[in-house]
């Protein structure tokens, strides 16, 4: 039996490394024929040797380019006592797309952010199924991505735990029997906090997720609930369910990943520990005919012999308005989701750098969405133009907030100095 061929784009990131961890236990059935990464060259080369990968790509190559990469690869192979399997190296901005366009049975797109759009489209154009960890490419591309998949018959297979859960639960009924989708949210590290308290939280606190281990961007998006808004848009596009029939509820324990309520009032839930290797393995097990063979993921199952408590609560939209902003962008469609995503990437980076407050993230999103004027057409070019416009708008917003904060600090300093010069309130 021939091996199924996989390409992993974003192989050195959180999802990429976990995907390779899953596939490492199934080497007799699967082969890695391509890997692409951003700048983590050493890890990429180790992965290439581990899985005997013939083609690799690096979007941010080192000084010395391919010659330097070849030198380091040869040295690493010699140290391991193995042969160098890499035949082709793609470098530069289009490296990920070049790798994704190779012949394979499935491409896992694990790039973070809007940069993943080209990779998704390259794989779909080749007619290759895409395991989509990069939700942003579908969200900002919308009908562009869906049309590309229809044109070649390629599938978009969800990797997010929530959408994997929905896909599994949907097998219990037909599309017309679906009443609504219920997407669960952990609530992030700031669940229960007031809007005023959120103004003072730090990047370190925001990056400390209570249940999931993820990259910085998705962890921050979980804290603001932007990520949950993006997931609502993704669910709408993937499963063709109207926004009015998609609900978000807070489930702090993160064991029920999503649910589907059917028209007979029954609800099917997918339950598993909060381990990304589970939805990754389910996606990678998707066959050419759309059926799924469950792969062993090495995740530890729930211990049903132990007492456990699961709870649900509504989202606090006053404290976390970004969820509503994201859903509204999805409803408006066209380039609004691209603006939301691009502005959010800039604002999150600014918060991590200490340039703005946590609550400035959703304030900046609201301003960008209110100011955006979409183009008449929805094409790759207009999406990229909206992306660029939103990033510039968000950078201007960050500069404005920094300037205001500096003026406020200067005023406080002057007031403090003046107070210190007043002699005992003027009393004799």
N, C-alpha and C positions, 0 to 999 in steps of 0.2 A: 504494500500500500504506500502510495506517495505521501510525503509529508506536506502538511499545510504550511504555506509560506506567509510569514508575517513581516511587516515593516513597523518599527516603532519610532515615531518622530517626537522628540522631546524625551529621549531615552534616559537622560541624566537627572530629570526632575522627579518629584515625588511619585506621580502616577507611573511614569516610565520605568523607574527602578522597581516598583512593585509589580508591574506587568512582567518584567524580565524574571523576577523572582517566581511568579506563577509559572511562566513558560519553562523555567529551568527544571521543573519537575516533570516535564512532558517532552523531553528532547527526542524521544523515539517517534513522536507523532508530529512534532512541529519544528520548523526551521526559521531562523531569523535571517532574512535576505537583505535587510537594510536598516540602518540606524542613523538618526540625525539628532544633533544637539545644538545648543547655543554657543557656550564658551568653555564648558567643562571638558577640555580635551583629554586629560589623563583618564577620567572615568570612562569617557567614550571609547578610548583605545582599549581599556581593560574589558569593556563589554564586547568589543569587536573580537578580541581574542577568546573570551569566554564562550562565545556562541558561533565562532568561525564565520563572521559576517563579511560578505564580499564587497559591500558598498556602504560607505559612511558619508555623512555630511556634517559640516560645521559652519554655522552662520557667522560666527565671530572668530576667525582663525588667528593663530599667533603670528608674530613677526617671523618672516621666513616662509610662510605659507605652506604649500604641500611638501616642499623639501624638508622643512623642520618636522612636520607631522610624520613623514616617512622615516626620518631619523629616529624619532622617539618611539615609533611603533616597532621598528626593527630592534631597538635596544630592549624594549619590554618583552618582545617575543623571544629574544635570545636569553633574557634573564629567566623566562619561564621554561625554556627548552622546547618551544613549539614553533611551528612555521607561521609566517605572516599570511593571513587569509584575505586581506583587503586588496581588492583589484582596482577599485575606483574610489576617488575621494572628491566630493563636491564641496566647494567653498563659496562663502559670500551670502548675500541676501536671499538668493534663490536656491540655496543648498537644500533646505527642507522640502521645498516643492519638487526639486529634481529627484530626491530619494523617494518621496511619496508617489511619484509617477512611475516607479518601476513596476514590473509585473509581480503580482503577489495575490494572495487570497484575501488578505485583510491588512489595512493600515490602521494602526492605533495613533490617533492624533492627540498627543498629550502636551502640546504647546500651551502656554498660558497666554490668554488675551487675544486681541484682534489679529495679532500676527499669524494666527493659525488659519485664517480664511483661505489663503492661497494653497496651503497644504491640503485642506479638505477638498477644495475644488480640483486640485491636480489628481488626487486619488479617484474622485468621482468621475472625472473625465476619462480616466483609464478604465472605468467600469469596476473599480475595486471597492468592496465594502469598507466602510469607515467606522471603526470603533471610536466614538466621539467623546473623549474626555474634555476636548476643547469646545465647550458649549458656546463660547463667544462667536465662533465662526458661523454657527447656525443662527444664532440670535441676531447678529448684525447683517448676515447675508439674507436670512429669511427666504423669500421665494426664489432668490438666485440659487441658493444651495439646494432647495427642494427640487427645482427644475433640473438642476445638473444631475441629481440622483435619478430622477425619472427618465432623463434622456438616455442613460446607459443601463438602467436597471440595477444600479448599485444600491446597497442598503446603508442607512444611517443607524448604527447600533449604539444605544446609550450606554455610557460608562458611569455617569453619576449614580450614586447609590439610590437616589430618589426615583430616577427615571428607569433604572434597572428594576426597581421594585414595582413600578407601575406596569412595565412591560410584562413582568411575570404575573402580576395580578390580573391583567387584561385577558390572560388566557382562560380565565374562568367564565367568560361570556363574550358576546359579540359587541361590536362598536355601538350599535343602536340600543343595546341594553345598558349602556353606561349612563349613570345619573350624574356623577361627578368624580373628579380626581381629588384626593386629599394628600397634599404634600406636607410632610412633617419637617419641622425646623427644631434644632436643638435649643435655639434661643441665644446661642453664643455665650461668651463670657460675661455679658452685661445684662442678662435676663433679669427683669425685675427692677432695674435701675430707672430713676426718673430722668427726664430730659436735662434738668439742671445738673444732676450728678454726672451725666454723660459728657458734659462740657469739660470735665476735669480728668477724664481717664487718659492713660498714657499708652504709647505704642506697645510697651512691654505687656501691659495688661490685655490689650486687644489681641495680641498674638498668642495668648495663653488659652487655647480652646479647651473647653472642659471634657470633650469626648473624642474628638478627631485629631489625627496628626496629619497636617496638610501644609502646603506651601504658604508663603507670607500673604500673597494676594488673596487667595481663596479664604484664608483664615480671617483676614480683615473684612472681606466681603460677608463672611458669616456673622461677624460682630455687628455690622451695620444692617444686616438682612438684605443688602443688595443682591447677594448670591441667591437668596430665596426668590427674589423678583426675577432674576435671570432664569431660574429654574422653572418658574411659571411660564415665561415666554417659551422656553425650550419645550415644555410639556405641550403647550398649545400647538407648536409647530410639528413636533414629532408624532403626536397622537391624534391630531385634528379634533381637539376638544375646545369648545369656546371658552373664553376667559371667564364668563359668568358661571362656568361649571368646573372651575378649578379653585380649590380652597387651600389656605395655608394654616396649619395649626402648630403650636409649640409642643414638642414632645422631648423634654430635656434628656431622657435616658438614651435616645438615639438608637433604639433597637427596632422600632417599627419605622421603616424607611419611607414608606408611602402606602396609600390605600386607594382602592377603587370601590366606590359605592355604585351598586347596580339598581335598576329600576324596581326591583322587587324588595328594596330596602336592605338587602344583604350587603355586607362590606367584606372585601377580601384584602388582607394585609400581608405584606412581605416582611418577615422578621428575621433578623440575623444580628450578630455582634457588629459594632461600629469598626469594621475592618475593610478598607478599600480593596483588598485583594479579592473579596467576594464578588462585588459587581464587575471588577476587571475580569475575573475568570469567567463569569457568566457571559460577558460580551465576547471574549476571545473564543468561547465555545460555540458561537453562532456559526452554523454551517452554510454552505452555498445555497441550500434550498430554504433558508430561513429558520430551520429547526435549531435547537440548542442542545449540545452535549455538555453536561456540567463537568468542568475540570476541577480536580482537587486544588484547593487554594492555599492549603496549610493554615487557614484560619481556625481558631478554636471555637467550636460551637457553643451555643448557650447551654448552661447546666440547668436543666429543668427540675432537678431535684433540690435546688436551692431557692429559698424565698426571694422574690423580687417584686419591685413595685414600679409600675409604669403610669405616667400621668400625662394629661393633655390640658392645654390652656390656650386662650385666644392670644393673638399677636397684639402687642401694645403699639398701635399705629401712631399715637402721639409721641411716644419716645423714639420710635424707629420709623420715620416717615419715608425712608428710602425704599422700602418694600412697595408702598403705594406708587411712588414715583416710577419705579421700574415697570410695574404692571401697566401703568398708564402709558408709558413709552411703548410697551408691547401692543397695546390696543391701537395706538396711533400708527404704528407700523412705519413703513418706508425707512427713512434714515434715523428716526428717533432712537431706536435701540442702539444704533452705532454711536450716536452722540452720548447716550447714557453710559455705554461701556467705555468709550475713550476718555470722557471727562472723569469717570470713576477711577480709571487707572492712574491718571495724573494726580487726582486728589488723594488717593490712598498712599501713593508714594510720598506726597507732601506731608501727610500726617505721620507716616513712619519716620520721616526726616525731622519731625518736630516743627514744621513750618506753619501748620494750621491745627486747629482743635478737631477733635473727633466729630463734633456736630457740624463742623464746616464742610464735611464731606457731603452730607445730604443737602446742605444749603447751596453748595456749589452745583450739585446735580440739578436742583430745582431751577437755578438761574440759567444754566446751559440749556435745559429743555425748553424753558420759556422763551429764550432768545433765538432758538434754532428755527430756520426757515428751510424746509426740505425742498429738494429739487423735484421737478415734475416727473422725472424718470427714476426707477430704482434699478441701478446697474452697479457693477463692481466699482466703476469710476466714481459714481456719486456717493457710494458707501465710503470709499477711501477719502473722498473730499470732505464728507461730514465728519469722519474720524479725525482728520487733520484740523478742521475748524474747531471741533470740540476740545481737542488737546490744547490748542492755543487759547481758547476761551478759558479753560480751566487754569492754565498757567497764569493768565492775567488775574483771575480770581484769587489765586494763591498769593501773588505779589501784592494785591490789594489788601488781603487779610494780614500779611506780614507787616505791611506799612502801617496799617491801623493799629496793630499790636505794639509796634515800636513807638508810635506816637503816644499811645496810652501809657506805656512804661515811662517814657520821658516826662509826661505830665505828672505821673505819680511821684517820680523822683524830684521834680521841681517843687511839688506840693509838700513833700517831706522835708526838703531843705528849708522852705519858708516857715513851716511849723516849728522847726528846730530853732529858728531865730526869734520867735515870739517869746519874751521873758515872762514866764509864769502866768500867762493869760492877762498880763498888765495889772495885776493886783498888787497893792502895796502892803 
